[in-house]
Amino acid sequence: MRKTKIICTLGPATEKTETIRQLIARGADVFRLNMSHAPREWVREIVPRIRKLAGELGRPVGILLDTQGPAIRTGPMKTPLELKKGDVLELTVRHAKKTQKKSVEVNYDKFANDVSVGDTILVDNGLIKLTVIEKKKNRVLCKVITPSTLGSRRHINLPGVHVSLPALTKKDIADVTLGAQLGVDFVALSFVREPGDLTELRDLLTRKKSKAQVLAKIEDQAAVESIDDIIKIADLVMVARGDLGIEVPMEELPIIQRRIVKSCIRLGKPVVVATHLLESMITNRIPTRAEITDVANAVFEQADAIMLSGETSIGHYPVECVEVLNRVAARTERSGGAGYAESAILEDARQKTVASAVVLANSLARSKIIVFTRHGRMARNTSNLRPERAIIFAFTPSEEVRRQLSICWGVCSVRIEFSDDPNVTIETAQKYLRDQKLTTTGDNLVVISDVRARDALVDCVQLRTAK
């Protein structure tokens, strides 16, 4: 069984019922709804459809709502601008009157306040590089460093510049409110800069009575500089290599990815590696060998999940992309991992109990780990220690928890009702695994549960033999 989870972004290429069914059947664990492009009416329709299909196929499938965030973009243009090296491009705000032949408006009112002369501005995913040479009240004059064609509504990156944008825009708040109403499992905050941004999102979810987990997207230098503090506040973390790869020097990106994955495992938080995993498969049936190696590296680092974006939202071969990730991940996992879990911090007795269970499972052949969890914490603690061979079967009475565990490395989550007698619950779980042919006679079952000791329930680790 594959341990690394697969996240697929849904879009025009994958919104049909049969395509979603195929994605789930081929191994998609979580579906991402990108609110930068997804209309709210579409979200209202597709969430219950995903739930229905997942139920029919008997798989726990999570739903991730990804906010657009406070993106800075150029304005609309009637015709594209041809920019040559050395040209002066004027960027205006607040509908300022144009003073240059080549001029475009920016959607961020404080743009001229935040940038300084000498700053670098990157436009359209870094294709256009500008240097600020002069700024006035409502306009910024820039020298074109790399020539290109500038079209409408292109994304702007400001490497190293602290911007005054809010953590959540009005659109984000409306989108999160919709997600709370529909019961999405995860909400991603784009362009996180500091821990307080995540607290703002969590407070909003609490007000909307949502238990969705908060995912921090690491996309700029400010977030990298505060990474440990952000990890501690977040429920999950995503290495969003698209914008991050523009914000930082390209040669630093693999090192930053590795550092974030390692820090997440050390601090006990699930981590996702995203963007450009199989970019060539948007138009080609076969990935490049470099892409295969990139996917294998993320799997070797033991990221909890790997995510497809354009490959499955607008690509020509979405189902094939999931099949490729499934094959590469399963094969790479058999070759071993980076071992970052050796540095995992164990702060309390429950985490140490889980650690002893993982050590026991690692020492036994044909071992399986069975975890009973009401809120998912015990299962996540077990996942974070990255057992060497054993699959983690997490049993929970909560369908919501079952879906949220769909993103955690090595976890197969199952919903069952818990009995007042822990031994009855354990027997129910063992029967399920036996009936589903997930265990065979003689397997070593390492059980993490509570047992009744007089009037108290005590956490314990048991070793049982499958019948």
C-alpha positions as CSV (number, residue, x, y, z in Angstrom):
1,M,0.0,0.0,0.0
2,R,1.3,3.4,-1.0
3,K,2.1,5.6,2.1
4,T,2.6,9.0,0.4
5,K,-0.8,10.7,-0.3
6,I,-1.8,12.2,-3.6
7,I,-3.7,15.6,-3.8
8,C,-5.4,16.5,-7.1
9,T,-6.6,19.9,-8.1
10,L,-10.0,19.8,-9.8
11,G,-10.9,22.0,-12.7
12,P,-12.4,21.9,-16.3
13,A,-10.4,18.8,-17.1
14,T,-11.6,16.8,-14.1
15,E,-15.0,18.1,-13.1
16,K,-17.0,15.3,-14.8
17,T,-18.4,12.7,-12.5
18,E,-16.7,9.8,-14.3
19,T,-13.3,11.5,-14.2
20,I,-13.6,12.2,-10.5
21,R,-14.5,8.5,-10.0
22,Q,-11.5,7.4,-12.0
23,L,-9.2,9.7,-10.0
24,I,-10.4,8.3,-6.7
25,A,-10.1,4.7,-8.0
26,R,-6.6,5.3,-9.2
27,G,-5.5,6.7,-5.8
28,A,-6.4,10.4,-5.3
29,D,-6.6,10.9,-1.6
30,V,-7.5,14.6,-1.4
31,F,-9.2,17.0,-3.9
32,R,-8.1,20.7,-4.0
33,L,-10.5,23.4,-5.0
34,N,-8.4,26.4,-6.2
35,M,-10.5,29.5,-5.3
36,S,-8.3,31.7,-7.5
37,H,-10.3,30.1,-10.4
38,A,-13.2,28.2,-8.9
39,P,-16.7,29.9,-9.0
40,R,-18.6,29.5,-5.8
41,E,-21.6,27.9,-7.5
42,W,-19.3,25.3,-8.9
43,V,-17.9,24.6,-5.5
44,R,-21.4,24.2,-4.1
45,E,-22.2,21.6,-6.7
46,I,-18.9,19.6,-6.7
47,V,-18.4,19.1,-3.0
48,P,-21.4,16.9,-2.4
49,R,-20.6,15.1,-5.6
50,I,-17.1,14.2,-4.4
51,R,-18.6,13.0,-1.1
52,K,-21.1,10.8,-2.9
53,L,-18.5,9.3,-5.1
54,A,-16.1,8.7,-2.3
55,G,-18.9,6.9,-0.4
56,E,-19.7,4.7,-3.3
57,L,-16.0,3.7,-3.7
58,G,-15.6,3.2,0.1
59,R,-12.6,5.6,0.4
60,P,-12.0,8.5,2.7
61,V,-11.4,11.5,0.4
62,G,-10.5,14.9,1.9
63,I,-11.4,18.2,0.4
64,L,-9.0,21.1,0.5
65,L,-10.3,24.7,-0.2
66,D,-7.3,26.8,-1.3
67,T,-7.8,30.5,-0.8
68,Q,-6.7,33.0,-3.5
69,G,-5.0,35.1,-0.9
70,P,-3.8,38.7,-1.2
71,A,-2.4,38.4,-4.7
72,I,-0.9,41.5,-6.4
73,R,-1.7,41.6,-10.1
74,T,-1.4,43.9,-13.1
75,G,-4.7,45.3,-14.4
76,P,-6.6,44.5,-17.6
77,M,-5.1,45.6,-20.9
78,K,-6.7,46.0,-24.3
79,T,-3.6,44.8,-26.1
80,P,-0.4,43.2,-24.7
81,L,2.7,45.3,-24.1
82,E,5.9,44.4,-25.8
83,L,8.7,45.1,-23.4
84,K,12.3,45.4,-24.5
85,K,15.4,45.4,-22.3
86,G,16.0,48.9,-21.0
87,D,12.4,50.1,-21.6
88,V,10.7,52.1,-18.8
89,L,7.5,50.6,-17.6
90,E,5.2,52.6,-15.4
91,L,3.1,50.8,-12.7
92,T,0.2,53.0,-11.3
93,V,-2.3,52.7,-8.5
94,R,-5.6,54.4,-7.6
95,H,-6.3,55.1,-11.2
96,A,-3.4,57.5,-11.5
97,K,-3.0,59.3,-14.8
98,K,-0.5,57.6,-17.1
99,T,2.7,59.6,-17.8
100,Q,4.6,56.9,-19.8
101,K,3.9,55.3,-23.1
102,K,4.2,51.9,-21.5
103,S,2.0,51.9,-18.4
104,V,-0.2,49.4,-16.5
105,E,-2.3,49.6,-13.4
106,V,-1.7,47.5,-10.3
107,N,-4.5,46.2,-8.1
108,Y,-2.7,47.0,-4.7
109,D,-3.3,50.5,-3.5
110,K,-0.2,50.6,-1.2
111,F,2.1,49.3,-3.9
112,A,4.0,52.6,-4.3
113,N,4.4,52.9,-0.5
114,D,5.9,49.4,-0.1
115,V,8.5,49.3,-2.8
116,S,11.7,51.2,-2.8
117,V,14.1,52.4,-5.5
118,G,16.4,49.5,-6.3
119,D,13.9,46.8,-5.5
120,T,13.3,43.9,-7.9
121,I,9.8,43.3,-9.2
122,L,9.0,40.0,-10.9
123,V,5.9,39.8,-13.2
124,D,4.1,36.8,-14.8
125,N,5.8,34.0,-12.8
126,G,9.2,35.7,-13.0
127,L,9.3,35.9,-16.8
128,I,9.6,39.7,-16.6
129,K,12.2,41.2,-14.3
130,L,12.0,44.9,-13.4
131,T,14.1,47.2,-11.3
132,V,12.5,50.2,-9.5
133,I,14.3,53.4,-10.7
134,E,11.8,56.1,-9.4
135,K,8.6,56.3,-7.4
136,K,6.1,59.0,-6.8
137,K,2.8,59.2,-4.9
138,N,0.7,56.9,-7.1
139,R,3.2,55.5,-9.6
140,V,6.4,53.5,-9.8
141,L,8.8,53.7,-12.7
142,C,10.7,50.5,-13.5
143,K,13.5,49.6,-15.9
144,V,12.9,46.4,-17.9
145,I,15.7,43.9,-17.2
146,T,14.3,40.8,-19.1
147,P,12.3,41.4,-22.3
148,S,8.9,39.8,-22.7
149,T,5.2,40.4,-23.5
150,L,3.0,41.7,-20.7
151,G,-0.6,40.6,-20.8
152,S,-3.6,41.3,-18.6
153,R,-3.9,40.4,-14.9
154,R,-0.4,39.0,-14.5
155,H,0.8,38.1,-11.0
156,I,3.5,40.3,-9.4
157,N,6.1,39.0,-6.9
158,L,8.1,41.4,-4.7
159,P,11.1,39.4,-3.3
160,G,12.2,40.6,0.0
161,V,9.6,43.4,0.2
162,H,7.3,43.5,3.2
163,V,3.8,44.3,2.0
164,S,0.9,45.7,4.0
165,L,-1.7,43.3,2.5
166,P,-4.3,41.7,4.8
167,A,-3.9,38.0,5.5
168,L,-7.5,37.4,4.3
169,T,-9.2,39.5,1.6
170,K,-13.0,40.0,1.4
171,K,-13.1,37.3,-1.3
172,D,-11.1,34.9,0.9
173,I,-13.6,35.5,3.8
174,A,-16.5,34.8,1.6
175,D,-14.8,31.6,0.2
176,V,-13.9,30.3,3.6
177,T,-17.5,30.9,4.8
178,L,-18.7,28.8,1.9
179,G,-16.2,26.1,2.7
180,A,-17.4,26.0,6.3
181,Q,-21.0,25.7,5.2
182,L,-20.0,22.7,2.9
183,G,-17.9,21.0,5.6
184,V,-14.5,21.1,3.7
185,D,-11.7,19.3,5.6
186,F,-8.8,21.6,5.0
187,V,-8.5,25.3,4.3
188,A,-5.2,26.6,2.8
189,L,-4.0,30.2,3.5
190,S,-2.1,31.6,0.6
191,F,1.0,33.8,1.0
192,V,1.4,33.3,4.7
193,R,3.9,35.7,6.1
194,E,3.7,35.3,9.9
195,P,2.0,33.0,12.5
196,G,-0.6,35.7,13.1
197,D,-2.0,35.2,9.6
198,L,-2.9,31.6,10.5
199,T,-4.5,32.7,13.8
200,E,-6.7,35.0,11.8
201,L,-7.9,32.2,9.6
202,R,-8.4,29.8,12.5
203,D,-10.5,32.5,14.3
204,L,-12.7,32.9,11.2
205,L,-13.2,29.1,11.0
206,T,-14.1,29.0,14.7
207,R,-16.7,31.7,14.2
208,K,-18.2,29.8,11.3
209,K,-18.3,26.6,13.4
210,S,-15.9,24.8,11.1
211,K,-13.4,22.1,12.3
212,A,-11.4,22.3,9.1
213,Q,-7.7,22.1,9.5
214,V,-5.5,25.1,8.7
215,L,-2.8,24.6,6.0
216,A,0.0,27.2,5.7
217,K,1.2,27.7,2.1
218,I,4.9,28.7,2.2
219,E,5.3,31.0,-0.8
220,D,7.7,33.9,0.1
221,Q,10.9,34.8,1.9
222,A,9.1,36.2,5.0
223,A,7.5,32.8,5.6
224,V,10.8,30.9,5.2
225,E,12.4,33.2,7.7
226,S,9.6,32.4,10.3
227,I,9.1,28.8,9.3
228,D,9.4,27.1,12.7
229,D,6.9,29.5,14.3
230,I,4.5,29.1,11.4
231,I,4.8,25.3,11.5
232,K,3.9,25.3,15.2
233,I,0.7,27.3,14.6
234,A,-0.4,25.5,11.5
235,D,-2.2,22.1,11.3
236,L,-0.4,21.4,8.0
237,V,2.2,23.0,5.8
238,M,2.6,23.2,2.0
239,V,5.9,23.9,0.2
240,A,4.2,25.9,-2.6
241,R,7.2,25.8,-5.1
242,G,5.5,28.0,-7.7
243,D,5.7,31.4,-6.1
244,L,8.4,30.3,-3.6
245,G,10.6,29.4,-6.6
246,I,10.2,33.0,-7.8
247,E,10.7,34.7,-4.5
248,V,14.0,32.9,-3.6
249,P,17.1,32.2,-5.8
250,M,16.4,29.0,-7.8
251,E,19.4,27.2,-6.4
252,E,18.0,27.7,-2.9
253,L,14.6,26.1,-3.6
254,P,15.6,22.4,-3.1
255,I,17.4,23.2,0.1
256,I,14.4,25.2,1.4
257,Q,12.1,22.3,0.5
258,R,14.2,19.8,2.3
259,R,14.5,22.1,5.4
260,I,10.8,22.6,5.6
261,V,10.0,18.9,5.2
262,K,12.5,18.1,7.9
263,S,11.2,20.8,10.2
264,C,7.6,19.7,9.8
265,I,8.5,16.1,10.7
266,R,10.6,17.3,13.6
267,L,7.7,19.4,14.9
268,G,5.0,16.8,14.2
269,K,3.0,18.5,11.4
270,P,1.9,17.0,8.0
271,V,3.7,18.5,5.0
272,V,2.8,18.7,1.3
273,V,5.2,19.3,-1.6
274,A,3.4,21.0,-4.5
275,T,3.7,22.6,-7.9
276,H,5.3,21.5,-11.2
277,L,5.7,17.8,-10.2
278,L,4.5,16.6,-13.6
279,E,4.2,19.9,-15.5
280,S,5.0,18.5,-18.9
281,M,2.1,16.1,-18.6
282,I,-0.3,19.0,-19.0
283,T,0.2,18.4,-22.7
284,N,2.3,15.2,-22.9
285,R,1.3,11.7,-22.0
286,I,4.7,10.8,-20.7
287,P,6.6,12.8,-18.0
288,T,10.2,13.9,-18.2
289,R,12.8,11.8,-16.4
290,A,13.7,14.9,-14.4
291,E,10.1,15.1,-13.2
292,I,10.1,11.5,-12.1
293,T,13.3,12.2,-10.1
294,D,11.7,15.3,-8.5
295,V,8.6,13.2,-7.4
296,A,10.9,10.5,-6.1
297,N,12.9,13.0,-4.1
298,A,9.8,14.3,-2.4
299,V,8.7,10.8,-1.6
300,F,12.2,9.9,-0.3
301,E,12.1,12.9,1.9
302,Q,8.8,11.4,3.2
303,A,6.5,14.3,2.7
304,D,3.0,13.4,3.7
305,A,1.5,14.3,0.3
306,I,2.4,15.4,-3.2
307,M,0.1,17.7,-5.1
308,L,-0.9,18.1,-8.7
309,S,-2.1,21.5,-9.9
310,G,-2.5,22.3,-13.6
311,E,-1.7,18.6,-14.4
312,T,-5.2,17.6,-13.2
313,S,-7.2,20.9,-13.4
314,I,-6.5,21.8,-17.1
315,G,-4.2,19.0,-18.3
316,H,-4.9,16.5,-21.1
317,Y,-4.0,13.4,-19.0
318,P,-5.2,13.9,-15.4
319,V,-5.8,10.2,-14.7
320,E,-2.5,9.2,-16.1
321,C,-0.8,11.8,-13.9
322,V,-2.2,10.1,-10.8
323,E,-1.1,6.7,-12.1
324,V,2.4,8.0,-12.5
325,L,2.5,9.4,-9.0
326,N,1.1,6.2,-7.6
327,R,3.8,4.1,-9.4
328,V,6.7,6.3,-8.6
329,A,5.7,6.8,-4.9
330,A,5.1,3.1,-4.3
331,R,8.4,2.1,-5.8
332,T,10.4,4.8,-4.1
333,E,8.9,3.9,-0.7
334,R,10.2,0.4,-1.0
335,S,13.8,1.7,-1.3
336,G,13.7,3.5,2.0
337,G,13.4,7.1,3.2
338,A,15.5,10.0,4.5
339,G,15.0,9.2,8.1
340,Y,14.0,12.7,9.3
341,A,11.6,11.1,11.9
342,E,14.7,10.3,14.0
343,S,14.7,13.9,15.0
344,A,11.0,14.1,15.9
345,I,10.4,15.9,19.2
346,L,8.4,13.9,21.7
347,E,6.9,16.3,24.2
348,D,4.3,14.3,26.2
349,A,3.5,10.8,27.5
350,R,1.1,10.0,24.6
351,Q,3.7,10.8,22.0
352,K,6.2,8.6,23.8
353,T,3.7,5.8,24.0
354,V,3.3,6.0,20.3
355,A,7.0,6.1,19.8
356,S,7.4,2.8,21.7
357,A,4.7,1.2,19.5
358,V,6.6,2.3,16.3
359,V,9.9,0.9,17.7
360,L,8.1,-2.4,18.4
361,A,6.5,-2.5,14.9
362,N,9.9,-1.7,13.3
363,S,11.5,-4.6,15.1
364,L,8.9,-7.2,13.9
365,A,8.3,-8.8,10.5
366,R,4.8,-8.6,9.0
367,S,3.8,-5.9,11.4
368,K,0.7,-3.7,11.2
369,I,-0.1,-0.8,13.5
370,I,-3.7,-0.3,14.7
371,V,-4.6,3.0,16.3
372,F,-7.8,4.1,17.9
373,T,-8.4,7.8,17.8
374,R,-11.4,10.1,18.4
375,H,-9.8,13.4,17.2
376,G,-6.9,12.1,15.0
377,R,-4.0,13.2,17.2
378,M,-2.8,9.7,18.1
379,A,-2.9,8.6,14.4
380,R,-1.0,11.8,13.3
381,N,1.6,11.2,16.0
382,T,2.1,7.7,14.7
383,S,2.3,8.8,11.1
384,N,4.8,11.5,12.0
385,L,7.3,8.8,13.2
386,R,7.3,7.2,9.8
387,P,7.2,3.5,10.6
388,E,9.7,1.6,8.5
389,R,7.3,-1.0,7.0
390,A,4.0,-1.1,8.9
391,I,0.9,0.4,7.5
392,I,-1.1,2.5,10.1
393,F,-4.7,1.5,10.4
394,A,-6.5,4.3,12.2
395,F,-10.0,3.5,13.5
396,T,-12.2,6.4,14.5
397,P,-15.9,7.0,15.1
398,S,-15.8,10.3,13.3
399,E,-16.2,10.6,9.5
400,E,-14.7,14.0,9.7
401,V,-11.5,12.7,11.4
402,R,-11.4,9.8,8.9
403,R,-11.3,12.3,6.0
404,Q,-8.7,14.6,7.7
405,L,-6.4,11.6,8.1
406,S,-6.5,11.0,4.3
407,I,-3.6,13.5,4.0
408,C,-1.3,11.8,6.6
409,W,1.6,9.6,5.5
410,G,1.0,5.9,5.9
411,V,-2.4,6.1,7.4
412,C,-5.4,4.0,6.2
413,S,-8.4,5.4,8.1
414,V,-11.5,3.5,8.9
415,R,-14.8,4.6,10.6
416,I,-16.2,2.3,13.3
417,E,-18.3,2.8,16.3
418,F,-16.4,2.6,19.6
419,S,-17.7,0.4,22.4
420,D,-17.5,1.3,26.1
421,D,-15.3,-1.8,26.4
422,P,-12.0,-1.2,24.6
423,N,-11.5,-4.9,24.0
424,V,-14.7,-5.1,22.1
425,T,-13.6,-2.1,19.9
426,I,-10.2,-3.9,19.2
427,E,-12.0,-7.1,18.2
428,T,-14.3,-5.1,15.9
429,A,-11.2,-3.6,14.2
430,Q,-9.5,-6.9,13.9
431,K,-12.5,-8.4,12.3
432,Y,-12.7,-5.5,9.8
433,L,-9.1,-6.0,8.8
434,R,-9.6,-9.8,8.5
435,D,-12.8,-9.4,6.4
436,Q,-11.1,-6.9,4.1
437,K,-8.1,-9.2,3.7
438,L,-5.8,-6.4,5.0
439,T,-4.2,-8.8,7.5
440,T,-3.4,-12.5,7.2
441,T,-3.0,-15.2,9.9
442,G,0.2,-14.7,11.8
443,D,0.6,-10.9,11.2
444,N,2.0,-9.0,14.2
445,L,-0.6,-6.4,15.2
446,V,0.8,-3.5,17.4
447,V,-2.3,-2.0,19.0
448,I,-2.3,1.6,20.4
449,S,-5.4,2.1,22.5
450,D,-6.8,2.8,25.9
451,V,-7.6,0.0,28.3
452,R,-9.8,0.1,31.4
453,A,-8.0,0.0,34.7
454,R,-10.7,0.1,37.4
455,D,-12.6,3.3,36.7
456,A,-9.9,4.9,34.5
457,L,-8.9,4.5,30.8
458,V,-5.1,4.2,30.4
459,D,-3.1,4.5,27.1
460,C,-1.3,1.3,26.3
461,V,0.5,-0.6,23.6
462,Q,-0.5,-4.3,23.0
463,L,1.0,-6.9,20.7
464,R,-1.5,-9.3,19.2
465,T,-1.3,-11.9,16.5
466,A,-3.8,-11.8,13.6
467,K,-6.0,-14.8,13.3
